[in-house]
Every structure is written in structure tokens, then in C-alpha cells.
Amino acid sequence: MPAGLLLLCAFSCSDAEGTRSQSALPRAAAGRLDLQQTLERIRREDDLPGLAAAIARSDGSIKAAAVGVRRLGNSDPIQLTDRFHIASCTKSMTATLAAMLVEQGRLRWTSRLTDILPELRSKIRPEYRHVTLEQLLAHAARIPAYTQFGPERLEELKSLEGTPTQQRFAFLTQVLSSEAPNRGTGDEAYSNAGYTVAALILEKATGESWEQLLRTRLFQPLGMEHVGFGWPATRDSPEQPRGHLRRDGRVEPQPLDDSYLLPVALWPAGAVNGSIGNLARYAADHLRGLRGEKALLSSASYQKLHHTLDGKAEGFTLGWGVRSELEWGTVHYGAGSGGTFFTRILIVPQRDVAIVVASNSGEAARATREVLDTLLHRVGAQL
């Protein structure tokens, strides 16, 4: 990936993100499926450094496996507690926080930006003054995309000062006062910056940072101990998996001081990292909620999060994507890549299964899709 180019939009309704072309893949043979063996086969076929997956049920059971190495050129194997960058799958977590505050009566889905942040009313363009929380989370607010931009803009955003909340406020004041609305439709309406706006609304409603809200209201209640923000491997945690990308025709691990990093202002759109098991705990909570079972939120809130605003069977919901499959029923999905990792989440309530798959390679789109297809076809068998 060219230096300075930010790309954080692997979450696409048109890409099928998991199981649309079921007939293109062979059915697994009858009998017990060896998850680690399956992952190793697919990892080798796609020449990936590492690959991990977890299968969760609504009863709390999780089966997980990881194969490969933390970085090319090193023999350290990936561990189940190692963390993967989940990029745009972070958006579903931001939307889940919003649902919590709506349930508590601190916000409404129809809360408008300038009702919560009246100090912005005179500073931003008229087109943005009445956007609502649910429009922001559904990519329906016409906020500029910020899915990719050049090195100069990246440096400008990284130079913002103050707390994360102050940086987000400064960023949005710039964007919403000077940049024209996004006129795209469907996938083209997708906006990372819209999630920064949503997070700022959550922060104003609680007086807590988005990062702290995630830790105390989502990670801790779900027992998610192996989580963080930004790239997993840093100078403080060099043992974590490195992301991998292709430079000058060669696949290379990210250096620990890589400047290719999502600015703090945009973290609510794609900065979380987590272990495959912890991510499965999160997916299992949504699985339980969609099945009407006990979860962090009410069943009505999960239904809200996982349905499109216009009632269509396919498209963006609040932080997720949804579509109907003849074989599986309603499928809920998320996918994300910042170019150096690749993560997918698939939830199929009718089959009582949630699957998470991740790789420390930005070139794992096909491999992660095959893992999902293979495992989903085996949910009725022993796993």
C-alpha cells in the first residue's frame, strides 16, 4: 500500500462478505471437522503469515484455533490470546455503545447532532445540522467518507492536539464546516467520519471518552481481556502479531514505528484490536440478542442494530450489514481491513452460530471468506 494512503472500507454490501456464492465451494466431508487443520490448509493455499477463527454458540461455547506465525521471518507461532486489528468491525461496537445509551434514556435514535452539541450549530454547514444518531450509524447522514486520503491530510489529522475527544471535535469542526456532503448512494455513502460524529455524540452524552466507554460498558462486561486500540504490535507490545502488506511486489511485516496509522480522530470507525476468542465473545452476545436470549442489551435493541433503516432485506444496518440467504436465513456480517490485517464476523441466528475469522495479512479477503463458507456448511456437524 502506498505510504500515506489510508484505506479502511472492506465492509461492503456488494462484496457478499462471506457466503453469497455457496455453490462455488465444495461441501466438507461428513464427520468431525478439525478446525486447526482446516485453517492451516487455507493459510498455506493463500500463503498467509497467520490465520485464526472461532465458532461461538448462544450457550457460550467457543471453539477457536490459530495457525501460522506472528510475522514473516520469525518462527513465533500465533497464540489464541494474540490480537488482530479488526478495522471497520469496530463500527458495530460503536453502534452497540449507542444502543446502550438509548436504552438508558441518555440519547434517542433520533437525537440530532446540534441538539447534543449546540456549540456546532453556527459553525457547520446547514446540511449537517439535523443529522440523527441512527442516520450516522447507518451511513445515511451524507458525511464525507474519509475512507482514503493522501499523506498530507494524514499528517494534518495526526497533528491534532488534546485528548481523543478534543481531537475528534476539532476534526469534525473542520470537516462539517468546509466539506460538501457525500452524495453517494449504497456503498458509496459509506463514511468513516460519520462514526466519529456518532462517537462525539456518545462522549458528550456521558462525559466519557469513546475509548473508556468501550472498556467499561462492552469489554469488561463481556470478559474481553485481550483487546486494545491501534495496531496490536507496538514498541510496548512487540510480541503481538504484525500486520503484513505488499510493498514493491513483496509481502512484508509492518515495522513497529509504521507511520501508516489511523488517526485518533477516526478511531471509532476502525481502531479496535482483539484476540479471536474475545471477538467471538462479542459476536456471541449479538447472536444471543438476535435469538431473543439474555444478552447485554434488550432483544429490541439488537433488532434495531441489525435492521436497515428502510426495511430492505439487504444493506447497511447500524454498524453491520445484513442480507437474506435461501439456505441460512438472515445473515448478519461485518468485515474490516486497514490494509495489513483482515477480519470478518458472521452471525446466523437461525443456525445458532457466530463465526469470527482473522488474518495478519491485508491480502486475506479470499481466505477468510473460504473459512466462513467451510465452517458455516459444518454447523450441523460436530466441530
C-alpha positions as CSV (number, residue, x, y, z in Angstrom):
1,M,0.0,0.0,0.0
2,P,1.4,3.4,-0.9
3,A,2.8,5.4,2.0
4,G,0.3,7.8,3.5
5,L,-2.8,6.2,1.8
6,L,-5.5,5.3,4.3
7,L,-8.0,2.6,3.3
8,L,-10.5,1.4,5.8
9,C,-13.5,0.1,4.0
10,A,-13.6,-3.6,3.5
11,F,-17.2,-3.6,4.7
12,S,-19.2,-3.7,1.5
13,C,-22.7,-5.0,0.9
14,S,-21.9,-5.8,-2.7
15,D,-18.9,-7.9,-1.8
16,A,-21.1,-10.6,-0.1
17,E,-18.6,-10.6,2.8
18,G,-19.0,-14.3,3.5
19,T,-21.4,-16.7,1.9
20,R,-23.2,-15.5,-1.2
21,S,-21.6,-17.9,-3.6
22,Q,-22.1,-21.1,-1.6
23,S,-22.2,-23.3,-4.7
24,A,-18.7,-22.3,-5.7
25,L,-17.2,-24.1,-2.7
26,P,-17.1,-27.8,-2.1
27,R,-19.1,-29.3,0.8
28,A,-17.0,-30.6,3.6
29,A,-17.0,-34.4,4.1
30,A,-19.1,-35.9,6.8
31,G,-17.7,-36.3,10.3
32,R,-15.8,-34.2,12.7
33,L,-14.0,-31.1,11.3
34,D,-10.5,-30.3,12.6
35,L,-10.6,-26.5,12.8
36,Q,-6.8,-26.1,13.1
37,Q,-6.2,-28.4,10.1
38,T,-8.7,-26.6,8.0
39,L,-7.1,-23.2,8.9
40,E,-3.6,-24.5,8.1
41,R,-4.8,-25.8,4.7
42,I,-6.3,-22.5,3.7
43,R,-3.4,-20.5,5.1
44,R,-1.0,-22.5,3.0
45,E,-3.1,-22.2,-0.1
46,D,-3.1,-18.4,0.2
47,D,0.4,-18.1,1.5
48,L,-0.6,-16.1,4.6
49,P,1.6,-15.5,7.6
50,G,-1.2,-16.3,10.1
51,L,-4.9,-17.2,10.3
52,A,-7.3,-17.7,13.2
53,A,-11.0,-18.5,13.6
54,A,-13.6,-19.0,16.4
55,I,-17.0,-20.6,16.3
56,A,-19.4,-19.4,19.0
57,R,-22.9,-20.7,20.1
58,S,-25.5,-18.9,22.1
59,D,-24.9,-21.2,25.1
60,G,-21.4,-19.5,25.4
61,S,-19.4,-22.4,24.0
62,I,-16.5,-21.2,21.8
63,K,-14.1,-23.4,19.7
64,A,-11.1,-21.5,18.4
65,A,-7.8,-22.2,16.7
66,A,-4.9,-20.2,15.3
67,V,-2.2,-21.2,12.8
68,G,0.9,-19.6,11.3
69,V,3.4,-17.0,12.7
70,R,3.2,-13.6,14.2
71,R,5.4,-12.2,11.5
72,L,7.2,-13.4,8.4
73,G,10.9,-14.1,9.1
74,N,10.2,-15.2,12.6
75,S,9.1,-18.6,14.0
76,D,7.0,-17.3,16.9
77,P,3.6,-19.0,16.4
78,I,0.3,-17.1,16.7
79,Q,-1.3,-17.8,20.1
80,L,-5.0,-17.8,20.9
81,T,-4.6,-14.7,23.1
82,D,-2.8,-12.8,20.3
83,R,-4.7,-9.7,19.0
84,F,-5.8,-8.9,15.4
85,H,-6.7,-5.4,14.1
86,I,-10.4,-5.5,13.2
87,A,-10.7,-2.2,11.3
88,S,-14.3,-1.5,10.3
89,C,-15.7,-4.2,12.5
90,T,-15.1,-1.6,15.2
91,K,-18.2,0.3,13.8
92,S,-20.5,-2.3,15.2
93,M,-19.0,-1.8,18.7
94,T,-19.6,2.0,18.4
95,A,-23.2,1.3,17.4
96,T,-23.6,-1.1,20.3
97,L,-22.5,1.6,22.7
98,A,-25.1,3.9,21.2
99,A,-27.8,1.3,21.8
100,M,-26.8,1.1,25.5
101,L,-27.2,4.9,25.9
102,V,-30.5,4.8,24.1
103,E,-31.8,2.1,26.5
104,Q,-30.7,4.2,29.4
105,G,-32.6,7.2,28.1
106,R,-29.5,9.3,27.7
107,L,-29.9,9.5,23.9
108,R,-32.6,8.8,21.3
109,W,-32.0,7.2,17.9
110,T,-33.5,10.4,16.5
111,S,-31.2,12.7,18.6
112,R,-29.8,15.3,16.3
113,L,-26.1,16.4,16.2
114,T,-26.8,20.0,17.0
115,D,-29.2,19.1,19.9
116,I,-26.4,17.2,21.6
117,L,-23.6,19.6,20.5
118,P,-25.4,23.0,20.2
119,E,-22.0,24.8,20.0
120,L,-21.6,23.4,16.5
121,R,-24.8,24.9,15.1
122,S,-23.3,28.1,13.9
123,K,-20.0,26.5,12.8
124,I,-21.1,23.7,10.4
125,R,-22.9,23.6,7.1
126,P,-26.7,23.6,7.1
127,E,-26.8,20.2,5.5
128,Y,-25.3,18.6,8.7
129,R,-27.3,20.3,11.4
130,H,-30.1,17.9,11.6
131,V,-28.4,14.5,11.0
132,T,-29.5,12.0,13.6
133,L,-27.7,9.3,15.5
134,E,-29.3,6.4,13.6
135,Q,-28.5,8.1,10.3
136,L,-24.9,8.4,11.2
137,L,-24.6,4.8,12.2
138,A,-26.4,3.6,9.0
139,H,-24.2,5.6,6.6
140,A,-27.3,7.7,5.8
141,A,-26.1,11.1,7.0
142,R,-24.1,12.2,3.9
143,I,-21.0,12.8,6.0
144,P,-17.8,12.8,3.9
145,A,-16.3,9.3,3.5
146,Y,-12.7,9.6,4.8
147,T,-12.1,6.0,3.7
148,Q,-8.9,7.1,1.9
149,F,-6.8,10.2,1.7
150,G,-3.3,11.3,1.0
151,P,-0.2,11.7,3.2
152,E,-0.6,15.5,3.7
153,R,-4.1,15.1,5.1
154,L,-3.0,12.1,7.2
155,E,-0.3,14.2,8.8
156,E,-2.8,17.0,9.5
157,L,-5.1,14.7,11.3
158,K,-2.2,13.1,13.3
159,S,-1.1,16.6,14.4
160,L,-4.4,17.4,16.1
161,E,-3.8,18.1,19.8
162,G,-5.6,17.4,23.0
163,T,-7.5,14.4,24.3
164,P,-9.0,12.0,21.9
165,T,-12.4,13.7,22.4
166,Q,-10.9,17.1,21.7
167,Q,-9.2,15.8,18.6
168,R,-12.5,14.4,17.3
169,F,-14.2,17.7,18.0
170,A,-11.5,19.7,16.1
171,F,-11.6,17.2,13.2
172,L,-15.4,17.4,12.8
173,T,-15.5,21.2,13.1
174,Q,-13.1,21.3,10.2
175,V,-14.9,18.7,8.1
176,L,-18.5,19.7,8.7
177,S,-17.8,23.4,8.2
178,S,-15.9,23.2,5.0
179,E,-16.6,19.9,3.1
180,A,-19.6,19.3,0.9
181,P,-22.0,16.4,1.8
182,N,-21.3,12.9,0.4
183,R,-23.8,12.5,-2.5
184,G,-23.1,8.8,-3.0
185,T,-25.7,6.0,-2.6
186,G,-25.4,2.5,-1.3
187,D,-21.8,1.5,-0.7
188,E,-20.7,5.0,-1.9
189,A,-22.4,6.6,1.0
190,Y,-20.2,4.7,3.5
191,S,-18.5,7.1,5.9
192,N,-15.8,6.6,8.5
193,A,-16.2,10.3,9.6
194,G,-19.8,9.6,10.3
195,Y,-18.8,7.3,13.1
196,T,-16.6,10.0,14.5
197,V,-19.6,12.2,14.7
198,A,-21.6,9.4,16.4
199,A,-18.8,8.8,18.9
200,L,-18.7,12.5,19.7
201,I,-22.4,12.4,20.5
202,L,-21.8,9.5,22.8
203,E,-19.0,11.3,24.5
204,K,-21.0,14.5,25.0
205,A,-23.9,12.5,26.5
206,T,-21.8,10.7,29.0
207,G,-18.7,12.9,29.7
208,E,-16.6,9.8,29.0
209,S,-14.3,9.2,26.0
210,W,-15.3,6.6,23.4
211,E,-12.3,4.5,24.5
212,Q,-13.4,4.5,28.1
213,L,-17.0,3.7,27.2
214,L,-15.8,0.6,25.2
215,R,-13.7,-0.6,28.1
216,T,-16.2,-0.2,30.9
217,R,-19.5,-0.9,29.0
218,L,-18.6,-3.6,26.5
219,F,-15.1,-5.1,27.0
220,Q,-15.3,-5.6,30.8
221,P,-18.9,-7.0,31.0
222,L,-18.1,-9.5,28.2
223,G,-14.8,-10.5,29.8
224,M,-12.8,-9.3,26.9
225,E,-9.3,-9.0,28.4
226,H,-7.1,-9.3,25.2
227,V,-8.2,-6.1,23.5
228,G,-6.7,-2.7,22.6
229,F,-6.6,0.2,20.1
230,G,-4.5,0.7,17.0
231,W,-2.0,-1.9,15.7
232,P,-1.5,-4.8,18.0
233,A,2.3,-4.8,17.7
234,T,4.0,-1.6,19.0
235,R,7.2,-0.8,20.8
236,D,5.4,-1.5,24.0
237,S,4.0,-4.9,22.8
238,P,6.4,-6.1,20.1
239,E,5.4,-9.7,20.7
240,Q,2.0,-9.2,19.2
241,P,1.2,-10.1,15.5
242,R,2.5,-7.7,12.9
243,G,0.2,-6.8,10.1
244,H,1.5,-7.6,6.6
245,L,1.2,-5.7,3.3
246,R,2.8,-5.8,-0.1
247,R,5.5,-3.3,-0.9
248,D,7.4,-3.3,-4.2
249,G,6.0,-6.7,-5.0
250,R,7.0,-8.3,-1.7
251,V,4.9,-9.1,1.3
252,E,6.5,-7.5,4.4
253,P,5.6,-7.2,8.1
254,Q,4.8,-3.7,9.3
255,P,7.6,-2.0,11.2
256,L,6.8,-1.2,14.8
257,D,7.1,2.6,14.0
258,D,5.0,2.4,10.9
259,S,3.5,5.9,10.2
260,Y,0.6,4.3,8.3
261,L,-1.8,4.5,11.3
262,L,-5.4,5.5,11.6
263,P,-5.6,9.0,13.3
264,V,-7.1,9.0,16.8
265,A,-9.9,11.3,15.5
266,L,-11.2,8.3,13.3
267,W,-10.7,5.5,15.9
268,P,-14.5,5.0,16.4
269,A,-14.6,3.8,12.8
270,G,-11.9,1.3,12.9
271,A,-9.2,1.1,15.6
272,V,-10.1,-1.9,17.9
273,N,-7.8,-5.0,18.1
274,G,-8.7,-8.2,19.9
275,S,-8.0,-11.9,20.3
276,I,-10.0,-14.3,18.2
277,G,-11.7,-15.7,21.4
278,N,-12.6,-12.2,22.7
279,L,-14.0,-11.2,19.4
280,A,-16.1,-14.4,19.4
281,R,-17.5,-13.5,22.9
282,Y,-18.6,-10.2,21.4
283,A,-20.2,-11.9,18.4
284,A,-21.9,-14.4,20.6
285,D,-23.5,-11.6,22.6
286,H,-25.2,-10.3,19.4
287,L,-26.1,-13.9,18.5
288,R,-27.9,-14.3,21.8
289,G,-29.6,-10.9,21.4
290,L,-30.8,-11.7,17.9
291,R,-32.3,-15.0,19.2
292,G,-34.1,-13.2,21.9
293,E,-31.9,-14.7,24.7
294,K,-30.3,-12.9,27.6
295,A,-27.6,-10.5,26.5
296,L,-26.1,-7.1,27.3
297,L,-29.0,-5.3,25.6
298,S,-32.7,-5.9,25.1
299,S,-33.8,-8.0,22.2
300,A,-35.4,-4.9,20.7
301,S,-32.1,-3.1,20.7
302,Y,-30.4,-6.0,18.8
303,Q,-33.2,-6.0,16.3
304,K,-32.7,-2.2,15.8
305,L,-29.0,-2.6,15.3
306,H,-29.4,-5.4,12.7
307,H,-32.1,-4.0,10.5
308,T,-31.8,-1.5,7.7
309,L,-33.5,1.9,8.1
310,D,-35.6,1.4,5.0
311,G,-36.7,-2.1,5.9
312,K,-34.9,-3.7,2.9
313,A,-33.6,-7.3,3.3
314,E,-30.1,-6.3,2.3
315,G,-27.8,-3.3,3.1
316,F,-26.2,-1.4,5.9
317,T,-27.7,-1.6,9.3
318,L,-26.4,0.2,12.4
319,G,-22.8,-0.9,12.4
320,W,-23.4,-4.1,10.5
321,G,-24.5,-5.4,7.1
322,V,-27.5,-7.8,6.5
323,R,-28.8,-10.0,3.8
324,S,-31.1,-13.0,3.2
325,E,-29.8,-16.4,2.2
326,L,-32.1,-19.1,1.0
327,E,-30.1,-21.8,2.8
328,W,-29.2,-19.9,6.0
329,G,-32.0,-17.3,6.6
330,T,-30.9,-13.9,7.6
331,V,-27.2,-13.4,7.7
332,H,-25.6,-10.6,9.7
333,Y,-22.0,-9.7,8.9
334,G,-19.1,-7.3,9.3
335,A,-15.7,-7.1,7.7
336,G,-12.7,-4.8,8.0
337,S,-9.2,-4.2,6.8
338,G,-6.8,-1.4,7.2
339,G,-4.6,-2.9,4.6
340,T,-2.4,-5.1,6.9
341,F,-5.0,-7.3,8.7
342,F,-8.3,-8.7,7.6
343,T,-11.2,-9.7,9.9
344,R,-14.7,-11.0,9.2
345,I,-17.6,-11.6,11.5
346,L,-20.7,-13.7,10.5
347,I,-23.8,-14.3,12.6
348,V,-26.5,-16.7,11.6
349,P,-29.2,-16.7,14.3
350,Q,-31.3,-19.4,12.6
351,R,-28.3,-21.8,12.9
352,D,-27.3,-20.6,16.3
353,V,-23.8,-19.8,15.2
354,A,-21.4,-16.8,15.1
355,I,-18.1,-17.2,13.3
356,V,-15.1,-14.8,13.5
357,V,-12.0,-15.2,11.3
358,A,-8.9,-13.0,11.1
359,S,-5.5,-12.9,9.5
360,N,-2.5,-10.7,10.0
361,S,-2.4,-10.1,6.2
362,G,-4.2,-7.4,4.2
363,E,-4.4,-10.0,1.4
364,A,-6.7,-12.4,3.2
365,A,-10.0,-11.5,1.6
366,R,-10.4,-14.8,-0.2
367,A,-9.0,-16.9,2.5
368,T,-11.2,-15.5,5.3
369,R,-14.3,-15.9,3.0
370,E,-13.4,-19.6,2.4
371,V,-13.0,-20.2,6.1
372,L,-16.5,-18.8,6.8
373,D,-18.0,-20.8,4.0
374,T,-16.4,-24.0,5.1
375,L,-17.3,-23.6,8.8
376,L,-20.9,-22.5,8.1
377,H,-21.5,-25.6,6.0
378,R,-20.5,-27.6,9.0
379,V,-22.6,-26.0,11.7
380,G,-24.9,-29.0,11.8
381,A,-22.0,-31.4,12.2
382,Q,-19.5,-31.9,15.1
383,L,-17.0,-29.0,15.2
